């Protein structure tokens, strides 16, 4: 009689054990969000320094003056006409 009682207790323990309960009642994975289109980042641009005022600006906006094989970049027409600042 004792072995039946122990067998019943073992079955009850297995049925209610936390490990078994975790395995049986495993939460389902949340649904994955729909794929989002990646944000289009602008292409990387080379930054130049104005020879007159020293600010940085994109190469696409540069006004370039080449003198004796050396290029000098300016941010606007006024700085191009004034020329490089002596430092």
Secondary structure, 3 states (H helix, E strand, C coil): CHHHHHHHHHHHHHHHCHHHHHHHCCCCCCCCCCCCCCCCCCCCCCEEECCCCCCEEEHHHCEEEEECCEEEEECCHHHHHHCCCCC
